[in-house]
């Protein structure tokens, strides 16, 4: 390597051909480009927690959205985690060295989770997000009390079991893999922390019941167990054709400030006439969207300037009544699984980049949502492993 500066020329930042090395990845440049495009789309709204993106068993970079209020409202990425923004979920206390990971894997401190399977035999609509909770193998169910907080944990039917609580040890994601029968859907692994099911769309202010609040991610922002969650709005039962704007949405933010208000400029609307989630299609994300549109802005409701997460939803008001119901989900995104090639699995080997070992906290309710770029039916399969120390 004489003549090369190893700081300037890194395996993550320079193509192998530029430094005379053979390729060590099965994926082609076009597959990597497809993976990035899917990850960029799927991460819209993830402006607080940079998510690792993987292909062929290695981390190819991080993805994070600009805040909704930023002028570009885009999504950017880079191969290495940006030093100017600390990763809140970075917590490697359990694995300070590779030797500790090897020790955990050889002394029974490892659990292989899954496999999971989500069959979407009904074609998903292009450019939309779908929560896969109620579909496929081991489906979750809706039906909670209207407008009432319903905590979800790893014992709830529909979650991906990851081995149970390991306190006082810390558990981390060491590997996860996923594949789709169709090209280009991008899967996001997330923690389903809290839901408000059977919620109506009505023009009166409704104060949500929070007798049973969230119990995860309530700590200080900037740690693996703090920073709150992202609010997602999905169809539950068939929505009618009447359009409505979300004129008030108040919540407690990641710092514990109560009655924070969602911005209403630009106007936040919902997608009309969305069909209910079933065993063959996920729950479509219907808000936030532009009035009359059939595509959402992203997976999550925009928050006030400076807010990155929420602890609970306090109240909401719509501008008009509509039939059908929605589910509010408080979600914590954990990792992006691109599926650039039909039938070809993406293996996330977190150990290839120790700082990408996502913390899986006790009680985490692992679930999935998908961004679908084309109108297609697909089956998504996957699994993974965790280790603790």
Secondary structure, DSSP 8 states (H G I E B T S, - for coil): -TT--TTTS-TTTS-GGGGT-----SS-HHHHHHHHHHHHHHTTT--SS-EEEEETTEEEEEEEE--TTSSS--EEEESS--TTS--TT---TT-SSHHHHHHHHHTT-EEEEEEEEEEEEEEE-TTEEEE-TTSSTT-------TTBEEE--TTSTTSB------TTS-EEEEEEEEEESSSS-EEEEEEEEEEEEEEEE-SS-EE-B-SS---SS-B-TTSTTBS-BEEEEEEEE---S---BEEEEEEEETT---SEE---SS--B--SS----BTTB-EEEEESB-TT-SSBS-SS----TT---EEEEEEEEESS-EEEEEEEEEEEEEEEEE--STT--EEEEGGGSGGG--B--TT--EEEEEEESSSEEEEEEEEEEEEE-
